[in-house]
């Protein structure tokens, strides 16, 4: 079975020591924005559950927002956990 979402992480050969030192400070703007977007994501997830229960369909708008949010969140988390040295963009686009 193919999974709808895949995550591929390559081993970073060399990381910048300067950005690694300030990584927690550099990711603070993402954490602040993602906190508030996460509240909206939680509400939409709850509403999606009810929509799926009664209509047997996932609302496309909710699905698009949640995938957009999780892409952004995954990139910011990967940056924080030193999986990459590339600063994540402030977007959840592919």
Protein Blocks (a to p, Z undefined) as FASTA:
>chain_A
ZZfbdcdddddfbdcfklmmmmmmmmmmmmmmmmmmmmmmmmmmmmmmmmmmmnopacfk
lmmmmmmmmmmmmmmmmmmnopafcdcdfbfbZZ
